[in-house]
Amino acid sequence: MNEAETALWWARVRAAGPQCVSPNSTFPAGMLRLVEPDVTAVWLLTVVPEGARPSVSEELGLPALTVEKPNDTARVLAACLRCCWAEPTGPIWPGMPASKDEVAAVFGEITNRDEAASNRALLEAIRRLAGAAWLLWDEPGQTVSLGPRVAAWGSADLSTLRELWRMLPSFAEIGRSDAGGLR
C-alpha cells in the first residue's frame, strides 16, 4: 500500500469512524482488522496503544468522543454489554446479538423509569451508539450487537467491564424476578 492509499484510509477513519470493507481489501499499518463472524465483511479501526494519553488521539487526528445525554448512553451501552457479551471471561467482540426487548429489560431494571420514557431513551442511545460503531443496530430485526469499537478496549478496560457485567442483572434473572422468583 502506497502513501496516498494509506493517507486516504486514515482520512476515511478520521471522518467516519470504523470502516466496513470486504474481506479481501488491503489496509494500512496501524489499523486493527476485525473479521465479522460470517466472514462477509471486515471492520477496520485505528489502534491506539494501551495506556496512551488523549494527546495521542489528537496526534492521530482521531476525534474525541462527545456524547449527547451521556448517562443514558452509558447505561444503554452497559445493558447491551450485559446482553451481548455471552461470557465475560472470553473476548468481548463480536459477542452475540440480543433483542431490543432484552436490552430494554436490563436498561429498565437499572433506570427504574416508566416504560415510555425508558423506551425513548433506549432507542435514542442505541442510535447514537450505532452511529459511532459502538453498537450494530438492526432496526428492522430489532436486534443489537456489539460494534467493532469495543474490540479496541484494552485489558484494564475489560477488567472493569467484567465487574460491571457481573453487577448488572441478566435478562433471565429479570424474567425470574418478574415471575416471583428470587434474584
CORCOR-V184775 format. One record per residue. RES is the residue in one small letter. SS is DSSP state (alpha for helix, beta for strand, coil for the rest). PSI is psi in degrees with one decimal (999 if undefined). Layout:
[[RES & SS & PSI] [RES & SS & PSI]]
This chain:
[[m & coil & 129.7] [n & coil & 175.1] [e & alpha & -39.2] [a & alpha & -44.1] [e & alpha & -40.8] [t & alpha & -45.9] [a & alpha & -38.7] [l & alpha & -43.4] [w & alpha & -45.4] [w & alpha & -37.9] [a & alpha & -41.4] [r & alpha & -45.6] [v & alpha & -39.1] [r & alpha & -39.8] [a & alpha & -38.4] [a & alpha & 0.4] [g & coil & -161.1] [p & coil & 141.8] [q & beta & 135.0] [c & beta & 120.5] [v & beta & 171.4] [s & coil & 153.0] [p & coil & -24.8] [n & coil & 9.1] [s & coil & 146.7] [t & coil & 157.8] [f & coil & 153.7] [p & coil & 163.1] [a & coil & 149.7] [g & coil & 1.1] [m & beta & 139.3] [l & beta & 132.6] [r & beta & 112.7] [l & beta & 117.8] [v & beta & 130.7] [e & coil & 149.4] [p & coil & -34.5] [d & coil & 4.3] [v & coil & 28.5] [t & coil & -14.3] [a & coil & 162.7] [v & beta & 136.9] [w & beta & 134.6] [l & beta & 126.3] [l & beta & 157.9] [t & beta & 150.0] [v & coil & 117.2] [v & coil & 127.6] [p & coil & 141.1] [e & coil & 136.6] [g & coil & 3.4] [a & coil & 144.1] [r & coil & 163.0] [p & alpha & -25.3] [s & alpha & -27.5] [v & alpha & -43.0] [s & alpha & -40.1] [e & alpha & -43.7] [e & alpha & -35.5] [l & alpha & -7.6] [g & coil & 21.8] [l & coil & 131.7] [p & coil & 147.4] [a & coil & 145.6] [l & coil & 116.2] [t & coil & 132.6] [v & coil & 129.9] [e & coil & 139.6] [k & coil & 64.5] [p & alpha & -32.1] [n & alpha & -48.7] [d & alpha & -40.3] [t & alpha & -43.8] [a & alpha & -39.7] [r & alpha & -38.7] [v & alpha & -42.3] [l & alpha & -40.8] [a & alpha & -43.3] [a & alpha & -39.9] [c & alpha & -39.8] [l & alpha & -43.6] [r & alpha & -38.1] [c & alpha & -31.9] [c & alpha & -18.4] [w & coil & 94.5] [a & coil & -43.7] [e & coil & 108.8] [p & coil & -9.3] [t & coil & -11.1] [g & coil & -175.3] [p & coil & 148.2] [i & coil & -32.2] [w & coil & 137.6] [p & coil & -8.1] [g & coil & -159.6] [m & coil & 151.0] [p & coil & 149.9] [a & beta & 150.1] [s & beta & 155.8] [k & alpha & -34.8] [d & alpha & -38.8] [e & alpha & -46.4] [v & alpha & -40.9] [a & alpha & -38.5] [a & alpha & -44.3] [v & alpha & -45.2] [f & alpha & -44.7] [g & alpha & -36.3] [e & alpha & -35.5] [i & alpha & -11.2] [t & alpha & -28.0] [n & coil & 55.1] [r & coil & 168.6] [d & coil & 158.3] [e & alpha & -41.5] [a & alpha & -46.1] [a & alpha & -39.6] [s & alpha & -44.0] [n & alpha & -41.5] [r & alpha & -47.5] [a & alpha & -39.4] [l & alpha & -51.4] [l & alpha & -40.6] [e & alpha & -45.2] [a & alpha & -39.9] [i & alpha & -44.3] [r & alpha & -39.9] [r & alpha & -46.5] [l & alpha & -36.8] [a & alpha & -37.5] [g & alpha & -28.0] [a & coil & 6.5] [a & coil & 22.2] [w & coil & -28.4] [l & beta & 159.5] [l & beta & 121.0] [w & beta & 117.7] [d & beta & 90.2] [e & coil & -44.8] [p & coil & -38.9] [g & coil & -7.2] [q & coil & 42.8] [t & beta & 152.9] [v & beta & 144.4] [s & beta & 161.8] [l & beta & 138.6] [g & coil & 171.9] [p & alpha & -25.7] [r & alpha & -28.2] [v & alpha & -22.8] [a & alpha & -16.7] [a & alpha & -6.4] [w & coil & 137.9] [g & coil & 178.1] [s & alpha & -36.2] [a & alpha & -41.3] [d & alpha & -43.9] [l & alpha & -35.2] [s & alpha & -45.5] [t & alpha & -42.0] [l & alpha & -33.8] [r & alpha & -40.2] [e & alpha & -42.8] [l & alpha & -44.5] [w & alpha & -44.3] [r & alpha & -31.0] [m & alpha & -27.7] [l & coil & 145.0] [p & coil & 147.1] [s & coil & 164.5] [f & alpha & -40.4] [a & alpha & -40.9] [e & alpha & -37.6] [i & alpha & -41.0] [g & alpha & -43.1] [r & alpha & -38.2] [s & alpha & -42.2] [d & alpha & -28.1] [a & coil & 5.2] [g & coil & 1.5] [g & coil & 173.1] [l & coil & 153.1] [r & coil & 999]]
